[in-house]
Amino acid sequence: MRTLRSSWPRNYGDSLLWLSSVVVGELFAGAADKQAEAAIEKLCFSFQKARRLVTPTSSDWSEAGKLLARISSKYGYEMMASKDD
């Protein structure tokens, strides 16, 4: 596993790199071991320290859901039932 450099977050082009708390949750969900969790913690700390961690509000989630519903309707996507249903 690659280690994180101490220069995070870094510039990419004309903008700084941001980290979403949603992505952080996904990273933790996929962490294979304690070493991976520690790397994610380090990444999060670096972004928090740089004030570059963004978290969606409840309004953001509502708007995202509405947008997904419109996309689903427009392109004919259907909601799939879980395997347990």
Residue pairs with C-beta under 8 A, 6 or more apart in sequence:
1 35
1 36
1 39
3 39
4 39
4 42
4 43
4 46
6 46
8 17
8 43
8 46
8 47
8 50
9 16
9 17
9 18
9 19
9 46
9 47
9 50
9 52
10 16
10 17
11 17
16 50
16 52
17 52
18 47
18 52
18 53
18 54
19 43
19 44
19 47
19 52
19 53
19 54
20 53
20 54
20 55
20 56
21 53
21 54
21 55
21 56
22 56
24 40
24 43
24 44
24 53
27 40
27 43
28 37
28 40
31 37
31 40
44 53
47 53
56 64
71 77
72 78
72 79
